[in-house]
């Protein structure tokens, strides 16, 4: 029986990486119920080990930005051997130093694990303002395998002399939205909204409300199309005080605000309720990542308008005409107006992206993970 241990944040912690890990674990469990799965998690939500509803043992054993992984190694030694130890890495969780890689190497040296894998959810370019991240990325040759989600990330690591044989590109998983057949009335009620408040086309921007989501750009764009009938749903937990103040003044833009943390299931309902998703992202300088919200939106089979930024590279690849330059309210307003005037055409135009959504369903991505694990264990 193959034993896989994940090192990651995990729900109920409010974090995209936590949700990603749970989606992956669930898909792996569906593929092979005989897999033995552990999650070595941060201790932000719980201090004691427990078994979740998927039958996965969750072991809290390190803190965010940990500098000493001795407790993690002790907990790892207590389980009955791990074949694959897989870190879901994000600089906002593990910091910029290489302590987590040193812990992986020590675990392997002590024969607590057979092979180590790390998924780099963000890969930094030399233009990054976080200079220590480049030293961290230089140390990736010390692990057995690296997973990235986009070609941009793959090529960037190669340019930084990470061995190409270690790099595996496995796209972010996609969940085809289970709420697509539900009525707007049902979805509105389930989210605590009043369907009678909706006017015209429903636009939504789901997920954490941060500066980099481009909400300010969207509001500027909406000022330019005040003659149109539309309703904007802003759905997510504000993570910036200035943005919070901007959002709370947003009633003049015909905005419905769901100002709280939304589970993935709730985000799926928001996406199913909307007629179109708007993602006017501004990316961090010198950082390559892939948007989990984009994949949740893709699974809704609705038109998506987004900025031409690395996080939305897949939207640019498969539906380039639905993208606009970042930080450009005028172009964004023009694209929204075009979408409203040509909605049926826009839905048809998105078919290539919808096909990509089907190809990247979580069950398929989990199979690719399993194939990589088996290949590592055979060598």
C-alpha positions in Angstrom: 0.0 0.0 0.0 1.4 3.4 -1.1 1.7 6.0 1.7 1.6 9.6 0.7 2.2 12.5 3.1 1.4 16.1 2.2 3.0 19.1 3.9 0.6 22.0 3.6 -1.9 24.3 5.1 -5.3 22.6 5.2 -9.0 23.6 5.8 -10.5 25.1 7.9 -7.5 27.5 7.4 -8.6 30.3 5.0 -6.1 29.7 2.3 -6.1 28.8 -1.4 -3.2 26.3 -0.9 -5.3 24.7 1.8 -8.2 24.3 -0.6 -5.9 23.1 -3.4 -4.5 20.3 -1.1 -7.9 19.2 -0.1 -9.1 19.0 -3.7 -6.0 16.9 -4.6 -6.4 14.6 -1.6 -10.1 14.1 -2.4 -9.3 13.2 -6.0 -6.5 10.8 -5.0 -8.9 9.1 -2.6 -11.5 8.7 -5.4 -8.9 7.2 -7.7 -7.5 4.8 -5.2 -9.4 4.3 -1.9 -6.5 2.0 -0.7 -4.0 4.9 -0.6 -2.9 5.8 2.9 -2.8 9.6 3.1 -1.5 12.0 5.7 -1.5 15.7 5.8 1.2 17.3 8.0 -0.4 20.7 8.5 0.3 24.0 10.1 -1.1 24.3 13.7 -3.2 27.4 12.9 -6.6 25.7 13.3 -5.9 22.6 15.5 -3.1 21.5 17.8 -4.0 17.8 18.0 -4.2 15.2 15.2 -7.6 14.2 13.8 -9.2 12.4 10.9 -11.2 14.4 8.4 -14.3 13.4 6.5 -12.2 12.0 3.7 -10.6 9.5 6.1 -7.3 11.4 5.9 -5.2 11.8 9.1 -4.3 15.5 9.6 -1.3 16.1 11.8 -0.7 19.7 12.9 3.1 20.0 13.5 4.5 23.2 12.3 3.7 26.9 12.3 3.5 29.4 9.4 7.0 30.6 8.5 8.5 27.8 10.5 12.3 27.9 11.2 12.6 24.7 13.1 11.0 21.6 11.7 12.0 19.2 14.5 8.4 18.6 15.6 7.4 17.9 12.0 10.2 15.3 11.8 9.2 13.8 15.1 5.6 13.4 13.9 6.8 12.0 10.6 8.8 9.4 12.5 5.7 8.3 14.4 3.7 7.2 11.3 4.3 3.9 9.7 6.7 5.0 6.9 6.0 7.4 4.1 6.7 6.6 0.4 6.2 10.1 -1.0 6.5 13.3 1.0 4.9 16.1 -1.0 5.2 19.8 0.0 2.6 22.3 -1.3 5.0 25.3 -1.3 4.0 28.9 -1.2 6.3 31.7 0.0 3.5 33.1 2.1 3.4 29.8 4.1 7.0 28.5 4.3 8.9 31.8 3.9 11.9 32.4 1.7 14.6 30.3 3.4 15.4 26.7 2.7 14.6 25.1 6.1 11.7 23.1 4.6 14.0 21.6 2.0 16.6 20.8 4.7 13.8 19.0 6.6 12.9 17.0 3.5 16.6 15.9 3.1 16.9 15.0 6.7 13.7 12.9 6.5 15.1 11.0 3.6 18.5 10.6 5.2 16.8 9.1 8.3 14.7 6.8 6.0 11.5 8.3 7.1 10.5 8.8 3.5 11.6 7.3 0.2 11.1 10.2 -2.2 10.4 14.0 -1.8 8.3 16.1 -4.1 7.6 19.9 -4.0 4.9 21.8 -5.8 6.0 25.4 -6.4 2.7 27.3 -6.5 4.8 30.5 -7.1 8.0 30.7 -9.0 9.9 34.0 -8.8 11.7 35.7 -11.6 15.0 37.6 -11.0 13.1 40.9 -11.1 11.4 39.9 -7.9 11.7 42.2 -4.9 12.0 39.0 -2.7 15.7 38.3 -3.4 16.0 35.3 -1.0 13.4 33.4 -3.1 16.0 33.0 -5.9 18.4 31.2 -3.4 15.5 29.0 -2.4 14.8 28.1 -6.0 18.4 27.3 -6.6 18.1 24.6 -3.9 15.3 22.8 -5.7 17.8 20.4 -7.3 18.1 18.8 -3.9 14.6 17.3 -4.1 13.5 14.3 -6.2 10.8 16.0 -8.2 9.3 19.5 -8.7 5.7 20.2 -9.9 4.7 23.5 -11.5 1.4 24.5 -13.0 2.4 26.6 -16.1 4.9 26.7 -18.9 6.1 30.1 -17.6 7.0 28.6 -14.2 8.7 25.6 -15.9 10.9 27.7 -18.2 11.7 30.1 -15.5 13.1 27.4 -13.3 15.1 26.0 -16.2 16.6 29.4 -16.8 17.6 29.4 -13.1 19.5 26.1 -13.7 17.0 23.8 -12.1 17.5 20.5 -13.8 14.7 20.0 -16.4 14.5 16.3 -15.6 13.2 17.1 -12.1 10.5 19.6 -13.3 7.0 18.2 -14.1 4.2 20.5 -15.4 0.9 19.3 -14.1 -1.9 21.9 -14.5 -4.0 23.2 -11.6 -7.0 21.0 -11.2 -10.5 22.1 -12.3 -13.9 21.1 -10.8 -16.8 21.2 -13.2 -19.4 23.2 -11.3 -22.1 21.0 -9.8 -24.5 23.9 -9.4 -24.9 24.7 -13.1 -28.5 23.3 -13.3 -29.7 25.2 -10.2 -31.9 28.2 -10.6 -30.8 31.7 -9.8 -33.5 31.8 -7.2 -32.2 28.8 -5.4 -28.5 29.9 -5.6 -29.4 33.4 -4.4 -31.2 32.1 -1.4 -28.4 29.7 -0.6 -26.0 32.6 -0.5 -28.3 34.8 1.6 -29.0 37.1 -1.4 -32.3 38.5 -2.7 -32.9 37.7 -6.4 -35.0 40.8 -6.8 -31.9 43.0 -6.3 -30.3 41.8 -9.5 -30.5 44.1 -12.5 -29.3 43.2 -15.9 -26.2 41.0 -16.4 -24.6 39.6 -13.3 -20.9 40.0 -13.1 -18.9 38.4 -10.2 -15.4 38.7 -8.8 -15.0 35.8 -6.3 -12.3 35.0 -3.8 -10.1 36.9 -1.4 -10.4 40.7 -1.9 -6.8 41.9 -2.1 -5.1 44.8 -3.8 -3.8 42.4 -6.5 -7.3 41.4 -7.5 -7.8 44.7 -9.3 -11.1 45.7 -7.7 -10.2 49.3 -7.9 -9.6 49.0 -11.7 -13.0 47.3 -12.0 -14.8 50.1 -10.2 -13.1 52.7 -12.5 -14.2 50.6 -15.5 -17.8 50.4 -14.2 -18.0 54.3 -14.0 -17.5 54.3 -17.8 -20.5 52.0 -18.4 -23.0 53.5 -16.1 -25.6 53.5 -18.9 -25.7 49.7 -18.9 -27.8 47.4 -16.8 -25.6 45.2 -14.6 -25.1 43.9 -11.1 -21.7 43.2 -9.6 -21.3 40.5 -7.0 -18.1 40.9 -4.9 -17.7 37.7 -2.9 -14.8 37.2 -0.5 -13.0 38.1 2.6 -11.3 41.5 2.5 -7.6 41.2 3.2 -6.6 44.9 2.9 -8.0 47.8 5.0 -7.9 50.3 2.1 -9.7 47.9 -0.2 -12.2 47.2 2.5 -13.1 50.9 2.7 -13.3 51.1 -1.1 -15.6 48.1 -1.3 -17.9 49.4 1.5 -18.4 52.5 -0.6 -19.3 50.5 -3.6 -23.1 50.7 -3.5 -23.0 53.4 -6.2 -21.6 50.8 -8.6 -24.7 48.5 -8.2 -22.7 46.1 -6.1 -23.8 43.2 -3.9 -21.2 42.4 -1.3 -20.7 39.1 0.4 -18.0 40.2 2.8 -16.7 37.0 4.4 -14.6 34.0 3.8 -16.3 31.7 1.2 -15.6 28.0 1.1 -14.9 26.5 -2.3 -18.5 25.2 -2.4 -19.8 28.8 -1.8 -17.6 30.2 -4.5 -19.0 27.5 -6.9 -22.5 28.8 -6.1 -21.4 32.4 -6.8 -19.9 31.3 -10.2 -23.1 29.4 -11.1 -25.2 32.4 -10.2 -23.2 34.8 -12.3 -23.6 35.4 -16.0 -19.9 36.2 -16.3 -16.7 36.3 -14.2 -14.4 39.3 -14.1 -10.8 38.9 -13.0 -8.9 42.2 -13.5 -5.8 41.0 -11.7 -2.5 42.9 -11.1 0.3 40.5 -10.5 3.2 40.8 -8.1 6.3 42.0 -9.9 8.5 39.0 -10.8 6.2 36.3 -9.6 4.7 33.5 -11.7 1.7 31.6 -10.4 -1.7 30.2 -11.6 -5.0 31.3 -10.2 -7.1 28.8 -8.4 -10.1 31.2 -8.8 -9.6 31.0 -12.5 -10.0 27.2 -12.4 -13.1 27.4 -10.2 -14.5 29.9 -12.7 -13.6 27.8 -15.7 -15.6 24.9 -14.3 -18.6 27.2 -14.3 -18.6 27.2 -18.1 -19.4 31.0 -18.2 -17.6 33.8 -20.1 -14.5 35.1 -18.2 -12.9 38.5 -18.7 -9.4 38.8 -17.2 -6.2 40.8 -17.4 -3.2 39.5 -19.3 -1.1 38.5 -16.3 0.9 35.4 -15.5 -1.8 34.1 -13.1 -4.3 34.1 -15.9 -1.9 32.7 -18.5 -4.4 29.8 -19.4 -7.2 32.3 -20.1 -4.8 34.2 -22.4 -3.8 30.9 -24.1 -7.3 29.5 -24.7 -9.5 32.7 -24.9 -7.2 35.6 -25.7 -10.0 37.8 -27.0 -11.4 37.8 -23.5 -8.3 39.4 -22.0 -7.4 43.0 -21.5 -4.1 44.8 -20.5 -3.7 45.1 -16.7 -4.5 48.4 -15.0 -6.6 49.6 -17.9 -10.1 50.6 -16.9 -11.1 51.8 -20.3 -10.2 48.6 -22.1 -11.9 46.6 -19.3 -15.1 48.7 -19.7 -15.0 48.2 -23.5 -14.7 44.4 -23.0 -17.6 44.3 -20.5 -19.8 46.3 -22.9 -18.8 44.0 -25.8 -19.6 40.9 -23.6 -23.1 42.3 -22.8 -23.8 43.1 -26.4 -22.5 39.7 -27.7 -23.2 37.3 -24.9 -24.2 34.3 -26.9 -21.1 34.7 -29.1 -18.9 35.1 -26.1 -20.2 31.8 -24.6 -19.5 30.0 -27.9 -16.0 31.6 -28.2 -15.1 30.2 -24.7 -15.5 26.6 -26.0 -11.7 26.0 -26.2 -11.3 27.1 -22.6 -14.2 24.9 -21.5 -12.5 21.9 -23.2 -9.3 22.7 -21.3 -11.4 22.8 -18.1 -12.7 19.3 -18.9 -9.1 18.1 -19.6 -7.8 19.4 -16.3 -10.5 18.0 -14.0 -9.1 17.1 -10.6 -9.5 13.4 -11.2 -7.2 13.6 -14.2 -4.6 15.8 -12.5 -4.6 13.3 -9.5 -3.9 10.5 -11.9 -0.9 12.4 -13.3 0.3 12.9 -9.7 0.0 9.2 -9.0 1.9 8.4 -12.2 4.7 10.7 -11.1 4.8 9.1 -7.6 5.0 5.6 -9.1 7.7 6.6 -11.5 9.8 8.0 -8.6 9.3 4.9 -6.5 10.4 2.6 -9.4 13.7 4.5 -9.8 
